Amino acid sequence: MNLLSNRVNKILIVFIACLFIFASTADAKQRQPVTATSWLVADGNGKIIKSINHDDLHSIASITKLMTAMVVLDANQDLNERIEKFTRRQHLQLALIKSNNHSADLLCENYPGGTEACVDAMNAKAKKLGMKDTSFVDGSGINDDNVSTSKSLVKMVLAAQHYPLIVKSSQTSLMKIKLKNTYLSFKNTNPLVGKHQKFLVSKTGYIRAAGGCIALLMETDKGKRAIIILGSKNTHTRIPEVRYLVKNVK
């Protein structure tokens, strides 16, 4: 009887141990703080503080629009010129705040020389900034072949901070445009904008090939921090991942 009891006890102990290991593993998966396959935190000079797979090539989706905005602004075109319903300035804001693909495409179509010249300028600027392995094929980022790395995108957000329109757009939580007798409202795709954090540059992105992604430069109590997240699980995970990295990467 004692022998049988001992065997039962041993089986119970093994069973409970297995349950504990399984539960711990499942809980760890649920608590995984960063799902992104590539991410990076750098200081205001671009020095990498911590990163995972920062040289991996990724589709970057609408993060592309930061480069579109920079080359359009570099061209010194009339920002008050109307293109379809909105001005060039409003299309820039719509591309950066609402991540409007049509606005980004219109900006490139109306660039001196058209879309091809716009994309050429984007790639030339990327090369000038030292963004190795970066390639642009359109102005909106809808194409899978707009690609870069976390390490290269740091260079882009650091450059973007020198454009006042980009900074202002990155700090605008809600954009309103008066159209005839009504107002149109557009929310920033980064829900953290306007909630205590001071962003200098912020651009989200998502297409299936890219996953959830975001590139930003912000002021923190530790100084400026550039954060790049590529290949996050979806559009809902990228923002909690930004919060986690800001809080935990010193």
C-alpha angles and dihedrals in degrees: 000000000000090000091053091047092051091051092050091049092051091050090049092050092050091046093050091046091053091049090050093050092047092048092047092050093048091047091049090053091050091049095047100137100203124034094174114117090214128026140155141188118200136171126246091277094053095256109150113240098178135346148162121216092342092165095052114117115238140172104253102199114192094358078086088075091073090066091043090055093048096052092044090052090045089058090063094221121168105279091198094056110117118237109186108311099346141046123254089254091054092048089053090051092046091051093050102036104031094023089231109186095198092055091050091049092048090051090056094043090054095044114114103279094015133254096328092054090046093053091045088054091050092053092044091052091048089054091048090052091052094248098159118197090016120134133174126197102169141016100243103049094235090125117086090223095071094102141167143140132255089247093055095044090061087066090052096051091046089053093045092059089073093065110085093202091055092048093048092048090049089056096047113100095179126024121200126194123188111224115181105305098345141064124234117209127204125185123216112255088226104074091195091070110108093016103107096286115109110221122194094179129010131168128161128196143185138175125142093258092051102038117204112335141168138180119197148155118209143169114248135172085263093053130260116347128191113204124189122185120182129175097015114170094257144323091287097056100051096072097050086048091055089051091049094049093046090051101041108031107080 
